[in-house]
Amino acid sequence: AKGMVITPGLCDALTSVGLIEVGLEQATRDDSQRGTEDRIHAGFRAADGYNPASPVIGVTRAEGITSVGVIPNGGLISGQSIWADLDGQTAADAIAQAPLALHIHLDADGAGADAGHATAILRVREAFDDARTFAKTRAAWERNQSRHFTPSRLDLEALASALDGKLPVVFHVDR
């Protein structure tokens, strides 16, 4: 490398690279759970939609980014992120860690356009309380002998992993 400039690979910890091809074309977006009005998507996994063959990855690598934290978007609790190396040919080769963290968006879009921060925090508290109760009474839930929980079963399981300390939680805020 004599006479050349050498730089270390850069990391982008909060990106949607590999999940979004064209931002304005919904058919090319795998960054969020669609088809539901529910704002709790804790069970949504970025690993399931990651595309290592995305042309966006080549452009990103050309700019010097070698590793990324790929985060889901949409909803109050948007789902589980991954850590990916941008040189993998398959998702299994590229994904270095999955899940990486659970992402909660307390910004204006997370809780809904008409909800404020207090309402967003209330919904997060409610979801974690449901997950705590679900974890304690799962056998009763499976026999349909417990109260109804707002989040789905997969959402409750992801939230319970966060409560157990197995899954870190990242809060996104705008103030």
Solvent accessible surface area in square Angstrom, and as a share of the most:
residue,aa,sasa,rsa
1,A,88,0.68
2,K,203,0.86
3,G,85,0.81
4,M,143,0.64
5,V,138,0.79
6,I,131,0.66
7,T,101,0.58
8,P,109,0.69
9,G,43,0.41
10,L,95,0.47
11,C,82,0.49
12,D,52,0.27
13,A,61,0.47
14,L,103,0.51
15,T,18,0.10
16,S,23,0.15
17,V,17,0.10
18,G,2,0.02
19,L,4,0.02
20,I,33,0.17
21,E,52,0.23
22,V,84,0.48
23,G,34,0.33
24,L,178,0.89
25,E,84,0.38
26,Q,100,0.44
27,A,89,0.69
28,T,40,0.23
29,R,52,0.19
30,D,71,0.37
31,D,1,0.00
32,S,25,0.16
33,Q,69,0.31
34,R,120,0.44
35,G,88,0.85
36,T,56,0.33
37,E,166,0.74
38,D,51,0.27
39,R,89,0.33
40,I,11,0.05
41,H,8,0.04
42,A,0,0.00
43,G,19,0.18
44,F,43,0.18
45,R,123,0.45
46,A,0,0.00
47,A,27,0.21
48,D,101,0.52
49,G,18,0.18
50,Y,13,0.05
51,N,57,0.29
52,P,29,0.18
53,A,83,0.65
54,S,5,0.03
55,P,98,0.61
56,V,46,0.27
57,I,9,0.05
58,G,45,0.43
59,V,100,0.58
60,T,20,0.12
61,R,119,0.43
62,A,88,0.69
63,E,129,0.58
64,G,27,0.26
65,I,32,0.16
66,T,64,0.37
67,S,16,0.10
68,V,0,0.00
69,G,0,0.00
70,V,0,0.00
71,I,15,0.08
72,P,0,0.00
73,N,43,0.22
74,G,36,0.35
75,G,5,0.05
76,L,1,0.01
77,I,0,0.00
78,S,0,0.00
79,G,0,0.00
80,Q,15,0.07
81,S,0,0.00
82,I,1,0.01
83,W,62,0.22
84,A,0,0.00
85,D,51,0.26
86,L,7,0.03
87,D,91,0.47
88,G,11,0.10
89,Q,149,0.66
90,T,69,0.40
91,A,33,0.26
92,A,92,0.71
93,D,96,0.50
94,A,1,0.01
95,I,34,0.17
96,A,64,0.50
97,Q,93,0.41
98,A,52,0.40
99,P,60,0.38
100,L,47,0.24
101,A,6,0.05
102,L,0,0.00
103,H,5,0.02
104,I,0,0.00
105,H,20,0.09
106,L,17,0.09
107,D,39,0.20
108,A,62,0.48
109,D,113,0.59
110,G,1,0.01
111,A,16,0.13
112,G,14,0.13
113,A,107,0.83
114,D,145,0.75
115,A,24,0.19
116,G,44,0.42
117,H,46,0.21
118,A,83,0.65
119,T,49,0.28
120,A,0,0.00
121,I,84,0.43
122,L,76,0.38
123,R,109,0.40
124,V,11,0.06
125,R,146,0.53
126,E,68,0.31
127,A,2,0.02
128,F,27,0.11
129,D,67,0.35
130,D,5,0.03
131,A,0,0.00
132,R,107,0.39
133,T,40,0.23
134,F,3,0.01
135,A,60,0.47
136,K,156,0.66
137,T,51,0.30
138,R,82,0.30
139,A,60,0.46
140,A,22,0.17
141,W,74,0.26
142,E,105,0.47
143,R,144,0.52
144,N,137,0.70
145,Q,119,0.53
146,S,40,0.26
147,R,119,0.43
148,H,157,0.70
149,F,6,0.03
150,T,80,0.46
151,P,6,0.04
152,S,60,0.39
153,R,97,0.36
154,L,102,0.51
155,D,8,0.04
156,L,1,0.00
157,E,52,0.23
158,A,8,0.06
159,L,0,0.00
160,A,16,0.12
161,S,36,0.23
162,A,14,0.11
163,L,67,0.33
164,D,97,0.50
165,G,65,0.63
166,K,156,0.66
167,L,8,0.04
168,P,80,0.51
169,V,49,0.28
170,V,54,0.31
171,F,104,0.43
172,H,29,0.13
173,V,89,0.51
174,D,88,0.45
175,R,210,0.77
